Amino acid sequence: MSNQTFEKQVIDQSSFKERAHEALVDEKLQQALSVIPSGFVGKRSKAKAAFPEFSELSDQAVRIKNHTLANIEQYLEQFEAAVQKSGGQVHFAPKPEDALEIIEEISKSKGAKIIAKGKTMVGEEIGLTHFLEKKGYETVETDLGEYLIQLRGEMPSHIIAPAVHLTRDNIRKDFIKTHKNLAKDRTLETPADFVKEARHILREKFINADIGITGANFLVAETGSSIIVTNEGNGDLCQSLPKTHIVIASLEKLVPTLEDASILLRLLARSATGQSISTYTTFATGPRREIDTSGPEEFHVVLLDNGRSEMLGSEFAEMLRCIRCGACLNHCPVYQNLGGHAYGTVYPGPMGSVLSPHYFGEKAKDLPFASSFCGRCNEVCPMQIPLTKLMRKLRERPQTKRTLFAKTTMFAWSQLAKRPKLYNLALKAFLPLLSIATKQSWLMEKVPGVKAWSKHRSLPKIAKTSFQEAWVKEKKSRKKHKELNGVKHD
């Protein structure tokens, strides 16, 4: 897949509704997604219940992130100085193309042929793997989930479990198709079988890689360290075996101190996978020293902006507190039924519905509407990001391509909403018609402007009286009851 094709796949939101419909009728996808409630959701609930300090640490984490973002320039300078002191280099990339150019220049200067890559959502955001492949580098995703989707030419469907949309049958077929040098009649039934085969294939890539690329869950300003959180250990191999280690991360990953990072780490694993801590939590600080027996000879950090600076001074700045735990995805009823690919970007779910419009512009305008506004995302976010509020703000932005019918309808509604008496009269006249329409569902499919909405939805039975009428009647009844019982009414 070319980088051009990948970019189009990531940011093309024109067919979100069609993709959503396809996801709902995809039986294999629905089978794969069924594990989310019992897996991620259940494990997170147990982990939180067993950790009474969770809420207190959440409050601390919010303060840490708010402070860091308010003083981002200071901590960027401190981080750069710390990295340089340890023997590394920091490269600032305002736009995706700048980051890609920087990484290519480093790879070219080292005469690299094989690049081993750990999981990085920022790398996915800029299409890094496909860019490097296009430039002629053998680039291998070493996270098992990322490796699986690389074989299929897909983007991740989840930010922490990239291949959550795949079944064992999908993986078995892809392995047999791709690993042609292995026996065709080999047993591939259990997760252990898949892991064993992937390890066999990837071991050679780790050993022969000229460059290792990883993301970063956090960047520590006081030490110049990058921190990665994994359950496979592939990230450790990517950053310790090759001669050159490149970290690609975004500005908001900064935290002031190691102590601050430890607080965020305690929230991250519990929110993401329900673990008290991930299997591997690895700190990398600069290149190999003289006393070290292993490690890279060069250490580079590429810091991507890509719209983050603009968000800092906007009403969406709270979104930059996100630590990419994926809890909002796991608890979102929309994501649970559609999976990530329906969103069309590398950031799906509630967090993606806020981020993607900022990163991909007009082509992601539909995503803020991909929510039931049930508020579960707000409840489970360890960084207390008001996701529904931010999505509502995006919904309130002017729609540049509204039809004449839509404009006329909204104008009529605004006029009624400003005039309570006229509104009530219109409601009384409309309720009988709506009551008939709910009994004869085919009528709704004939009404202009609501045909698409009513095609896949059924209205509930309409009450004989409106809520306002029922409330006034109840109020009068209570007043009369108090007067009959000698209770004074104010």
C-alpha positions as CSV (number, residue, x, y, z in Angstrom):
1,M,0.0,0.0,0.0
2,S,1.4,3.4,-0.9
3,N,1.6,6.3,1.5
4,Q,-0.8,8.2,-0.7
5,T,-3.4,5.4,-0.4
6,F,-2.9,5.2,3.3
7,E,-3.4,8.9,3.8
8,K,-6.6,8.8,1.9
9,Q,-7.8,5.8,3.9
10,V,-7.0,7.6,7.2
11,I,-8.7,11.0,6.6
12,D,-11.5,10.3,4.1
13,Q,-14.7,10.7,6.2
14,S,-17.1,11.1,3.4
15,S,-18.4,7.6,3.8
16,F,-18.6,7.2,7.6
17,K,-22.2,6.3,7.5
18,E,-21.7,3.6,4.9
19,R,-18.8,2.2,6.8
20,A,-20.8,2.2,10.0
21,H,-23.6,0.3,8.3
22,E,-21.1,-2.3,6.9
23,A,-19.7,-2.8,10.3
24,L,-23.1,-3.5,11.9
25,V,-23.8,-6.3,9.4
26,D,-20.3,-7.8,9.4
27,E,-20.8,-11.0,11.4
28,K,-17.1,-11.7,11.9
29,L,-16.4,-8.2,13.1
30,Q,-19.3,-8.4,15.5
31,Q,-17.9,-11.7,16.8
32,A,-14.5,-10.1,17.4
33,L,-15.9,-7.0,19.1
34,S,-18.0,-9.0,21.5
35,V,-14.9,-9.6,23.7
36,I,-14.6,-5.9,24.6
37,P,-17.3,-5.7,27.4
38,S,-16.1,-8.8,29.1
39,G,-12.4,-8.1,28.5
40,F,-11.3,-4.5,28.7
41,V,-14.4,-3.2,30.5
42,G,-14.6,-5.9,33.1
43,K,-10.9,-6.0,33.9
44,R,-10.7,-2.2,34.2
45,S,-13.6,-2.2,36.7
46,K,-12.0,-4.9,38.9
47,A,-8.6,-3.0,38.8
48,K,-10.2,0.2,39.8
49,A,-12.2,-1.4,42.6
50,A,-9.0,-2.9,44.0
51,F,-7.2,0.4,43.9
52,P,-8.9,2.9,46.3
53,E,-6.3,5.6,45.5
54,F,-7.5,5.8,41.9
55,S,-9.6,8.9,42.2
56,E,-7.0,10.7,44.2
57,L,-4.3,9.9,41.7
58,S,-6.6,11.0,38.9
59,D,-6.9,14.4,40.5
60,Q,-3.1,14.6,40.8
61,A,-2.7,13.5,37.2
62,V,-5.0,16.2,35.9
63,R,-3.1,18.9,37.9
64,I,0.3,17.5,36.5
65,K,-1.0,17.7,32.9
66,N,-2.6,21.1,33.2
67,H,0.6,22.5,34.7
68,T,2.8,20.9,32.0
69,L,0.6,22.2,29.2
70,A,0.5,25.7,30.7
71,N,4.3,25.7,30.8
72,I,5.0,23.6,27.7
73,E,7.8,25.8,26.3
74,Q,9.7,25.6,29.6
75,Y,9.5,21.9,29.7
76,L,10.3,21.5,26.0
77,E,13.6,23.4,26.6
78,Q,14.3,21.4,29.7
79,F,13.7,18.1,27.9
80,E,15.9,19.1,25.0
81,A,18.7,20.1,27.3
82,A,18.5,16.8,29.2
83,V,18.5,14.7,26.0
84,Q,21.5,16.6,24.7
85,K,23.3,16.2,28.0
86,S,22.8,12.4,27.8
87,G,24.3,12.4,24.2
88,G,21.0,12.4,22.2
89,Q,19.4,14.8,19.8
90,V,15.9,16.4,19.7
91,H,14.3,17.3,16.4
92,F,11.2,19.5,16.3
93,A,8.6,18.7,13.6
94,P,5.8,21.3,13.1
95,K,4.0,19.1,10.5
96,P,3.8,15.4,9.6
97,E,5.9,15.9,6.5
98,D,8.6,17.5,8.6
99,A,8.7,14.4,10.9
100,L,8.9,12.0,8.0
101,E,11.7,14.0,6.4
102,I,13.7,14.0,9.6
103,I,13.4,10.3,10.1
104,E,14.3,9.6,6.5
105,E,17.4,11.8,6.7
106,I,18.5,9.9,9.8
107,S,17.9,6.5,8.1
108,K,19.6,7.6,5.0
109,S,22.7,8.9,6.8
110,K,23.1,5.5,8.5
111,G,22.7,3.6,5.3
112,A,19.8,1.7,6.9
113,K,18.1,-1.2,5.1
114,I,16.0,-2.8,7.8
115,I,13.9,-0.8,10.3
116,A,12.3,-2.5,13.3
117,K,9.4,-0.5,14.6
118,G,7.5,-0.6,17.9
119,K,3.9,0.5,18.3
120,T,3.4,4.2,18.0
121,M,0.1,5.9,17.4
122,V,1.9,9.1,16.4
123,G,3.7,7.0,13.7
124,E,0.3,5.8,12.5
125,E,-1.0,9.4,12.5
126,I,1.7,10.5,10.0
127,G,1.7,7.2,8.0
128,L,5.3,6.5,9.0
129,T,5.6,2.8,8.1
130,H,4.1,3.2,4.6
131,F,6.3,6.3,4.0
132,L,9.4,4.3,4.8
133,E,8.3,1.4,2.7
134,K,7.8,3.7,-0.2
135,K,11.3,5.0,0.3
136,G,12.7,1.5,-0.1
137,Y,13.3,0.5,3.6
138,E,12.2,-2.9,4.8
139,T,10.1,-1.7,7.7
140,V,8.6,-4.3,10.1
141,E,6.0,-3.7,12.7
142,T,7.1,-5.8,15.7
143,D,4.1,-5.4,18.0
144,L,2.0,-8.5,17.3
145,G,-1.2,-6.5,16.7
146,E,0.5,-4.0,14.5
147,Y,2.3,-6.9,12.6
148,L,-1.1,-8.5,11.9
149,I,-2.6,-5.4,10.5
150,Q,0.6,-4.7,8.5
151,L,0.2,-8.0,6.8
152,R,-3.4,-7.0,5.9
153,G,-2.5,-3.5,4.7
154,E,-4.9,-2.0,7.3
155,M,-4.7,0.7,9.9
156,P,-5.3,0.0,13.7
157,S,-8.9,-0.4,14.8
158,H,-8.0,0.3,18.4
159,I,-5.3,2.5,20.0
160,I,-4.0,-0.2,22.4
161,A,-5.2,-3.4,20.7
162,P,-4.7,-2.7,17.0
163,A,-6.1,-6.0,15.8
164,V,-9.1,-6.3,18.1
165,H,-11.3,-6.6,15.0
166,L,-9.7,-9.8,13.9
167,T,-10.7,-13.4,14.7
168,R,-8.4,-16.4,15.0
169,D,-9.6,-17.5,11.6
170,N,-8.5,-14.2,10.1
171,I,-5.0,-14.5,11.6
172,R,-4.6,-18.1,10.6
173,K,-5.3,-17.4,7.0
174,D,-3.0,-14.4,7.0
175,F,-0.1,-16.3,8.5
176,I,-0.4,-19.2,6.1
177,K,-0.6,-16.8,3.2
178,T,2.4,-14.7,4.2
179,H,4.8,-17.1,5.9
180,K,5.2,-19.3,2.8
181,N,8.5,-20.8,4.0
182,L,6.8,-22.6,6.8
183,A,4.9,-25.9,6.7
184,K,1.4,-25.4,5.3
185,D,-0.1,-28.1,7.5
186,R,1.3,-26.6,10.8
187,T,-1.1,-26.1,13.7
188,L,-2.4,-22.6,14.3
189,E,-5.2,-22.9,16.8
190,T,-4.3,-21.1,20.0
191,P,-2.9,-17.6,20.8
192,A,0.3,-19.4,21.8
193,D,0.7,-20.8,18.3
194,F,0.4,-17.4,16.7
195,V,2.8,-15.8,19.2
196,K,5.4,-18.6,18.6
197,E,5.3,-18.2,14.8
198,A,5.4,-14.4,15.0
199,R,8.4,-14.6,17.3
200,H,10.2,-17.0,14.9
201,I,9.6,-14.5,12.0
202,L,10.4,-11.3,13.9
203,R,13.6,-12.5,15.7
204,E,15.6,-12.2,12.6
205,K,14.3,-8.6,12.0
206,F,15.3,-7.6,15.5
207,I,18.8,-8.9,15.1
208,N,19.4,-7.4,11.7
209,A,17.7,-4.1,12.1
210,D,19.8,-1.0,11.5
211,I,17.3,1.4,13.1
212,G,14.7,0.9,15.8
213,I,11.7,3.2,16.0
214,T,9.5,3.4,19.1
215,G,6.8,5.8,20.3
216,A,6.6,7.1,23.8
217,N,3.9,7.0,26.4
218,F,5.6,9.7,28.3
219,L,8.7,12.0,28.0
220,V,10.4,13.2,31.2
221,A,11.7,16.7,31.1
222,E,14.1,16.4,34.1
223,T,16.0,13.4,32.7
224,G,15.4,13.5,28.9
225,S,13.9,9.9,29.2
226,S,11.3,8.3,27.0
227,I,9.0,5.8,28.6
228,I,7.2,3.0,26.7
229,V,4.6,0.6,28.1
230,T,4.2,-2.8,26.5
231,N,3.1,-6.4,27.2
232,E,5.4,-8.1,24.7
233,G,8.8,-6.6,25.1
234,N,9.2,-5.9,21.4
235,G,9.7,-2.2,22.2
236,D,12.7,-3.0,24.4
237,L,14.3,-4.9,21.5
238,C,13.6,-2.1,19.0
239,Q,15.4,0.4,21.2
240,S,18.3,-1.7,22.5
241,L,19.5,-3.9,19.6
242,P,19.7,-1.5,16.6
243,K,22.6,1.0,16.5
244,T,20.2,3.9,16.2
245,H,17.1,4.5,18.2
246,I,14.5,7.0,17.1
247,V,11.6,8.1,19.3
248,I,8.6,9.6,17.6
249,A,6.2,11.4,20.0
250,S,4.0,14.4,20.2
251,L,4.4,17.5,22.4
252,E,1.8,16.6,25.0
253,K,3.6,13.5,26.1
254,L,5.9,15.6,28.3
255,V,5.7,15.4,32.1
256,P,8.0,17.4,34.4
257,T,9.6,14.7,36.6
258,L,10.0,10.9,37.0
259,E,7.6,11.1,40.1
260,D,4.9,12.7,37.9
261,A,5.4,9.9,35.3
262,S,5.0,7.3,38.0
263,I,1.6,8.7,38.9
264,L,0.4,8.6,35.3
265,L,1.7,5.1,34.9
266,R,-0.4,3.8,37.8
267,L,-3.5,5.1,36.0
268,L,-2.6,4.1,32.5
269,A,-2.3,0.3,32.9
270,R,-5.4,0.0,35.1
271,S,-7.5,2.1,32.7
272,A,-6.2,0.4,29.5
273,T,-5.9,-3.3,30.3
274,G,-6.9,-3.7,33.9
275,Q,-3.4,-4.5,35.0
276,S,-1.8,-2.9,38.0
277,I,1.3,-2.4,35.8
278,S,2.1,-3.6,32.3
279,T,4.5,-6.4,31.8
280,Y,7.2,-4.1,30.5
281,T,7.6,-0.4,31.5
282,T,10.9,0.7,30.0
283,F,12.8,4.0,30.4
284,A,15.3,5.0,27.7
285,T,17.7,7.8,28.4
286,G,20.2,8.7,25.6
287,P,22.5,6.5,23.7
288,R,24.8,3.8,25.1
289,R,27.4,5.0,27.6
290,E,30.9,3.6,27.9
291,I,29.9,1.5,30.9
292,D,26.9,0.0,29.2
293,T,27.1,-3.4,27.6
294,S,24.3,-2.8,25.2
295,G,22.1,-0.1,23.7
296,P,22.1,2.1,20.7
297,E,25.0,4.3,19.6
298,E,22.6,7.1,18.6
299,F,19.5,8.4,20.3
300,H,17.0,10.7,18.5
301,V,13.7,12.2,19.6
302,V,11.4,13.6,17.0
303,L,8.7,15.8,18.6
304,L,5.6,16.3,16.4
305,D,3.3,19.3,16.7
306,N,0.6,18.7,14.0
307,G,-2.0,21.1,15.4
308,R,-1.3,20.6,19.1
309,S,0.0,24.1,19.7
310,E,-3.2,25.5,18.2
311,M,-5.2,23.3,20.6
312,L,-3.3,24.6,23.6
313,G,-4.9,28.1,23.3
314,S,-8.3,26.9,22.4
315,E,-11.4,25.6,24.1
316,F,-10.2,22.1,23.3
317,A,-7.0,22.2,25.3
318,E,-8.3,19.7,27.8
319,M,-8.0,17.0,25.1
320,L,-4.3,17.3,25.3
321,R,-4.4,15.6,28.7
322,C,-5.2,12.3,27.0
323,I,-2.8,9.5,27.9
324,R,-4.1,7.1,25.2
325,C,-5.4,4.5,27.5
326,G,-8.4,3.6,25.3
327,A,-10.9,3.4,28.2
328,C,-13.3,5.8,26.4
329,L,-13.3,3.5,23.3
330,N,-13.9,0.3,25.4
331,H,-16.9,1.8,27.2
332,C,-18.5,3.6,24.2
333,P,-21.6,1.8,22.9
334,V,-20.9,3.2,19.4
335,Y,-17.4,1.9,19.3
336,Q,-18.4,-1.4,20.8
337,N,-20.8,-1.9,17.8
338,L,-18.7,-0.4,15.0
339,G,-15.1,-1.0,15.8
340,G,-12.4,1.4,14.8
341,H,-12.3,1.2,11.1
342,A,-15.7,2.8,10.7
343,Y,-14.3,6.0,12.0
344,G,-11.8,6.2,9.2
345,T,-8.9,7.5,11.3
346,V,-6.2,6.1,13.5
347,Y,-8.0,7.7,16.5
348,P,-11.5,6.2,16.8
349,G,-14.0,6.3,19.6
350,P,-14.8,9.4,21.7
351,M,-11.2,10.6,21.9
352,G,-10.9,10.3,18.1
353,S,-14.1,12.1,17.6
354,V,-12.5,15.2,19.2
355,L,-8.9,14.8,18.0
356,S,-9.5,13.8,14.3
357,P,-11.3,17.0,13.3
358,H,-8.2,18.9,14.5
359,Y,-5.7,16.7,12.8
360,F,-7.6,15.9,9.6
361,G,-9.9,18.9,9.3
362,E,-13.1,19.0,7.3
363,K,-12.9,15.4,6.3
364,A,-13.4,14.3,9.9
365,K,-16.4,16.5,10.5
366,D,-18.9,13.6,10.9
367,L,-17.1,12.1,13.9
368,P,-18.4,14.3,16.7
369,F,-21.8,13.0,15.7
370,A,-20.7,9.4,16.3
371,S,-21.8,9.4,19.9
372,S,-24.9,8.6,21.9
373,F,-23.8,11.2,24.5
374,C,-24.4,8.6,27.3
375,G,-21.5,10.0,29.2
376,R,-19.7,6.8,29.9
377,C,-16.5,8.1,28.2
378,N,-16.5,11.0,30.7
379,E,-17.0,8.7,33.7
380,V,-14.1,6.3,32.8
381,C,-11.5,8.8,31.6
382,P,-8.6,8.8,34.2
383,M,-7.7,12.3,33.0
384,Q,-11.2,13.7,33.5
385,I,-11.5,15.0,30.0
386,P,-15.1,16.2,29.3
387,L,-15.4,14.4,26.0
388,T,-19.1,14.9,25.4
389,K,-18.7,18.6,26.1
390,L,-15.9,18.8,23.5
391,M,-17.9,16.8,21.0
392,R,-20.9,19.1,21.5
393,K,-18.7,22.1,20.8
394,L,-17.6,20.6,17.6
395,R,-21.2,19.8,16.7
396,E,-22.0,23.5,17.2
397,R,-19.6,24.6,14.6
398,P,-21.3,25.9,11.4
399,Q,-22.1,23.3,8.9
400,T,-20.6,24.7,5.6
401,K,-22.7,22.5,3.3
402,R,-26.2,22.6,4.8
403,T,-29.0,22.1,2.3
404,L,-31.8,24.6,1.8
405,F,-34.2,22.2,3.5
406,A,-31.9,22.0,6.6
407,K,-31.5,25.7,6.8
408,T,-35.3,26.3,6.5
409,T,-36.0,23.7,9.1
410,M,-33.5,25.0,11.6
411,F,-34.8,28.6,11.1
412,A,-38.4,27.5,11.7
413,W,-37.3,25.6,14.8
414,S,-35.5,28.6,16.2
415,Q,-38.5,30.8,15.7
416,L,-40.8,28.3,17.6
417,A,-38.2,27.9,20.4
418,K,-38.2,31.6,21.0
419,R,-42.0,31.7,21.4
420,P,-43.3,29.3,24.0
421,K,-47.0,29.9,23.3
422,L,-46.6,29.3,19.5
423,Y,-44.4,26.3,20.3
424,N,-47.1,24.7,22.5
425,L,-49.7,25.3,19.8
426,A,-47.5,23.7,17.2
427,L,-46.8,20.8,19.5
428,K,-50.5,20.1,20.1
429,A,-51.2,20.1,16.3
430,F,-48.2,17.9,15.5
431,L,-48.6,15.2,18.2
432,P,-51.6,13.5,16.6
433,L,-49.8,13.3,13.3
434,L,-46.7,11.9,15.0
435,S,-48.8,9.4,16.9
436,I,-50.2,8.1,13.6
437,A,-46.7,8.0,12.0
438,T,-45.3,5.8,14.9
439,K,-48.1,3.3,14.3
440,Q,-47.5,3.2,10.6
441,S,-43.6,3.2,10.4
442,W,-43.6,3.3,6.6
443,L,-45.0,6.8,6.7
444,M,-41.8,8.1,8.3
445,E,-39.8,6.8,5.5
446,K,-41.7,9.0,3.1
447,V,-41.1,12.3,5.0
448,P,-38.4,14.5,3.4
449,G,-35.5,15.1,5.7
450,V,-36.1,12.2,8.0
451,K,-36.1,9.3,5.6
452,A,-32.5,8.4,6.2
453,W,-32.9,8.7,10.0
454,S,-36.1,6.6,10.1
455,K,-34.8,3.9,7.8
456,H,-32.9,2.2,10.7
457,R,-34.9,3.5,13.7
458,S,-38.3,3.1,15.2
459,L,-40.0,5.9,17.2
460,P,-41.5,4.9,20.6
461,K,-45.2,5.1,21.1
462,I,-46.2,8.7,21.6
463,A,-47.9,9.7,24.9
464,K,-51.3,11.2,24.7
465,T,-50.2,14.3,26.6
466,S,-46.9,16.1,26.4
467,F,-44.4,16.2,29.4
468,Q,-45.3,19.8,30.0
469,E,-49.0,19.1,30.1
470,A,-48.4,16.2,32.5
471,W,-46.2,18.4,34.7
472,V,-48.7,21.2,34.9
473,K,-51.5,18.7,35.7
474,E,-49.3,17.1,38.4
475,K,-48.5,20.5,39.9
476,K,-52.1,21.4,40.1
477,S,-53.0,18.1,41.7
478,R,-50.3,18.5,44.4
479,K,-51.5,22.0,45.1
480,K,-55.1,20.9,45.5
481,H,-54.0,18.0,47.8
482,K,-52.1,20.4,50.1
483,E,-55.1,22.8,50.3
484,L,-57.5,20.0,51.2
485,N,-55.1,18.8,54.0
486,G,-54.8,22.3,55.4
487,V,-51.2,22.8,54.1
488,K,-50.4,26.4,53.2
489,H,-49.1,26.7,49.7
490,D,-46.5,29.4,48.9
